[in-house]
Amino acid sequence: MSTTTTMTEEAWVHYHDGGIPGRRRVLMGTASKPTFSELPRIDFQRIYSDDLSDRQQLAKEVGAACRDVGFFYAVNHGVDDSMLKETFEASRKFFNLPTEVKMEVRSISRRKARPQYEGRYIAPRFPPSHKLTCPDLKEGFLMGEDATDPEQNRAVTPSTASPRNQWPTHPSALFWRPAIYRYYTAMYTFSKRLLGIFALALDLPEHAFDAITTHPMTNVRAVHYPPQASEADVGIGAHTDFCWFTLVCQSHTELPALEVLNANGIWVPVRPEPHTFVVNIADFLKLVTGGTWQSTVHRVRNMGGEERYSLPFFFSPNEDARVSVLEQFRKEGEVYEEFGVGEYFQQRLDIDRTTHLGSEEGDEK
């Protein structure tokens, strides 16, 4: 949970950045810094252009948003709107199922040897009245890469031969797997295109990241946020994501629930907009750009009295890939080591398990 406190007449916002607790002073008036007050809106029709110059111009705008904000709206993304609508309808239907049906795929085990979580249902956690620190108010279903799921077309090897996703088998829930996989496939395809735009934005060849994303780490998180009854409640606490980038499709609510923290410690609302994804840079891309691109703190507070549904899609390089700070961001005299993607992912999971986020399930929006 994020909090704002006053210390010697100064207000501070508390959060987790890269899994580490931090705080930011709230700056007002003459003390405030130049920063963003809304998210950039970028027209993504050009991602499908056969003209490289169109894609380069798109990349230029994306690069500016990644440096200055870390978040942007991808407008006119080209993913089928009817499929997205059907996925939200399926999400509402799934979370309205009887608890015992959803709990069939409730997992309390953790596979320490694997940095990805197996697909499973996360039951809602509501704040006990006697607790000062409230848990996140949400329920969710998580699925990740699984070579034994034929929908993913991944090679089954000795290291990937064990099932990692769990799917409900009750007749009333059989709609769920195909609905999630339609969404997964569309988001995966769009993400692979977006990867090329990120490469161009970093002055790299368009396919520079292809070699480390042949079997990328991916997650779909279907999340239901019930209305929050108190200002002290939070859907998910202030944090940064620990992947390469995240795509978020959020249901319409009159009041925005997703909020992004700017340099002045002000929470900027991210309103649901039709025909858009919310895209945010995460910790991996911040690391490989030497901190030039922003992995921006954000949270969810669903205070509008409505049910909210969100479908974040998380994308990272191959689990066995090794990455480092890109050459153009290195400083003379500094030593830069490679780090394993899966190893870093596991370290972040271990950190979050010991923090006040209590994040069995990782980051969601």
Beta strands, then each sheet from edge to edge (+ up, - down):
strand 1: 4-7
strand 2: 10-17
strand 3: 20-25
strand 4: 41-43
strand 5: 71-75
strand 6: 120-122
strand 7: 139-144
strand 8: 216-225
strand 9: 236-239
strand 10: 245-250
strand 11: 258-261
strand 12: 267-269
strand 13: 276-281
strand 14: 298-300
strand 15: 308-318
strand 16: 322-323
strand 17: 339-340
sheet 1: 1+ 2- 3+
sheet 2: 4+ 5+ 13- 10+ 15- 8+ 7- 6+
sheet 3: 9+ 14- 11+ 12-
sheet 4: 16+ 17-
end
